[in-house]
Amino acid sequence: MKKIFAVLIIFLTAMKLSADPIQLGDFPVGQWLDANYNAVWDFSSNNIRILSTNGTVLYDFSGKTIQDFKFILEGIQPGISFTCVESGKTYKFLKPLLNGDLSMYIQRTGLPEYSVKMKKL
């Protein structure tokens, strides 16, 4: 019985550490255009998707393993950051206070950091 209890505790702890939900809270929802890739980043209250400009879903973070999801503050810019295990990337989004832009930074294994300022649609 002790072994079953110990395995259950380890399993529940591993589940908590492996996937954090996407809950954007006060982070702005909406759509922003990544002009470099002609892709639209779609932020809703509980999910993030990447769409083509014609609306086709290119990537959906729903159901993916999201780790280290957190709200951040760099200078006076609020933002969010998280790692998606399936994509192998770490994402950071910063929202300037005085305009509708959204700055995105992506850490990719073996590649330089990708960054872009996206315009709100």
Buried (B, 14 or more C-beta within 10 A) or exposed (E): EEEEEEEEEEEEEEEEEEBBEBEBEEBEEEBBBBEEBEBBBBBEEEBBBBBEEEEEEEBEBEEBEBBEBEEEEEEEEBBBBBBBEEBEBBBBBBBBEEEEEBBBBBBEEEEEEBEBBBEEE
